[in-house]
Amino acid sequence: MMTRLLLLSFMALLMSCATPSAGRSAEGADDRIARVLAHVIANPVEPQPVGLHPVQQGQTFSRHFNISRSARAYLQLMTDPSKDAESARFLDEVAQYYIDNPEEIPDPDSTYWAGEYHAAALAKFGTNGSVRPSAIPRDVEVKLLTYMASYVKYWSRLDRYEFSLSHQTYYYWNSENHWWQEIVTSWGYLLALKNDPEFSTMVLPSGLGLQAHYDATVDYMKAHMRQRARKGFFLEISSGGYAGRMHNMYFMIDEISPDPELRRLARLSLDLWWTFWAEEQIVGERGGGKVRHRGLRGLLPNTEAHMTDVWYYHGAGTRDMDYVRDVTGPSMALAMDYIRLLSAYRPPDFVTEILRDRETAQPYAVVQRRLGRSAGQDENGPPEILNEVRTVFDRESIPRYSFYDLEESDVLKYSWVSPSFVLGTNMRPPHDVRAWAAGSAQSWWHGLLLQHPGTPYPQRVVPTVIYDRDSMGEQYAIQSRGSFMTRKLNDAWSPNRDNSRLPMGVFISDGLRRHTSLEGDFIFIDSPTTWVAVRAAGGVFAPANDVLEPRHSRAGTFYGLSDDTMPVIIEAAERSDYPSFEAFKNAARAAALRQSDGAYHYESLSGDTLSMFDDRARPTINGTAIDYTPDVAYQSRYVLSQWDSGVVTVAVNGNRHVLDFMGPE
């Protein structure tokens, strides 16, 4: 009863704190979130032991130990004061572990994966907490601050920020989400340390004090958020998993930042992400080109971590209350959501307006200029970074930093969106695989998502190579409206990884099996919402589920190509576009495909001629090479922004909403 009363009072407070600009975007969002909160309060994540790294053999792995205790402590501090002693004990255990094992602090797979909970807990429940001061006992607070001091001595590196700013923030080490977690966690820890009398005079290895590091970190974070809005948004393009870690850092900023401009930029970043999702989603899942969709997760339904938030806010997707109840055991899936569930943030109302307008809108294109091409190396950076290597990709050692080419970015995200399907890709030239920065080329996904009655998630038609954990830059594509052509690249991207050995074909999900017919070099799909033709430009298709893992073969059928160096073509159409399925099939068969002198010219059902070339020249549409670097950053039915402007206009139902990332300091 006590927990229920606390939850109700907390939700009333949370709803009263919501500002008009963060107005609730979907009726029932607060109710859904309250139900999930009630469930996780009654069934909190269980503390997990320190284990071994799932990939790096023999390496200690403390991430789940850290998250399970830190997230649970924050949840209980926010909702149930009767458990303050237990919450403090969990935080004490985490701090003591890293104090006793300082070699774990530099591990990018463990420490900052719960940084939002440590910083927010002290900001709200420490000695000078904004919610319940001293709910965390002083001895535990000091222990946490001692751990935080060790963390920032290693991770708060102003030379790295300065070097990144010399590349307009498009330098980072490791990967984008790690970089952002590292920096924002440092910011949260610096905030706690500089405001505590026992630690405020601390000097970091740079010779500077906490305030100087804090101020420089704030400046960098503002520049980073503005630059992402100005130049195509996240570098990990539409990642279904890693975007969640970026989001949690924004939520931390929104929860505890004393700087209103920093908080405003964090909220605008979340607003922009939800806008992009809304214009490109189908049944809750985001369509179009994606990267870092690791382990072939894009072949399976309900695998994108952000889909839990989709249900929280919009009641869409299958990560609903049934899913929440099924999350048991050592899973960190819900624990990572606690800071979002406990936040007053809601996507803006215009996101819901886009979702409603989409139901009857005419098909439209989503075009976004994105960064992906590597700028090579800059040897002027901090020596200890430039000389550092890491073991990746079957133990190949490579430098641990990434630079992006800001002028020849060479990625054009393109989707064709209708009420019943989304077909899309990241169009890019067929450069050698090493021309790409890994964070924008790893574990590529593109293809078709479509609504299908009787299934609560979208069905999919995915041109793909079959790999185990990761692939790299193994396809390139060209698209105009509902007409799409892709081709495999046989590059070797490490000594032990050769794309030519990866089988290429098309995966069609299970719900479409009875609607699918294989007719030699064509696969036709007569779905209840969308007509689809898949064509092999050379050779024929054949079922080849023997190359799949069992979980993938249960989810659909992989049709391998007899010659997987040839292009694959997809045509998708609304059923109303043709008088009958036979008429659609006849049109697809009649579409001219000419192969001569190392060129493939396809006269598509969209009316444009799509061309690819054996010599790896840039693909063309109607004889004109694709412009991968247009003047616009974002352009669609709903969103418009000029490249590098930082001012994004969202228009729906005759109303304009401006997301101005370049507003006043």
Secondary structure by P-SEA (a helix, b strand, c coil): caaaaaaaaaaaaaaaaccccccccccaaaaaaaaaaaaaaacccccccccccccccccccaaaaaaaaaaaaaaaaaccccaaaaaaaaaaaaaaaaaacccccccccccccaaaaaaaaaaccccccccccccccaaaaaaaaaaaaaaaaccccaaaaaaaaaaccccccccaaaaaaaaaaaaaaaaaaaaccccccccccccccaaaaaaaaaaaaaaaaaaaaacccccccccccaaaaaaaaaaaaaaccccaaaaaaaaaaaaaaaaaaaaccccccccccccccccccccccccccaaaaaaaccccccccaaaaaaccccccccccccccccccccccaaaaaaaaaaccccbbbbbbbcccccccccccccccccccccccccccccccbbbbbcccccbbbbbbbcccccccccccccccccccccccccccbbbbbbbbccccccccccbbbbbcccccccccccccccbbbbbbbbcccccccccccbbbbbbbcccccccccccccbbbbbcccbbbbbbccccccccccccccaaaaaabbbbbbccccbbbbbbbbcccccccaaaaaaaaaaccccccccbbbbbccccbbbbbbcccccccccccccccccccccccccbbbcccccbbbbbcccbbbbbcccccc
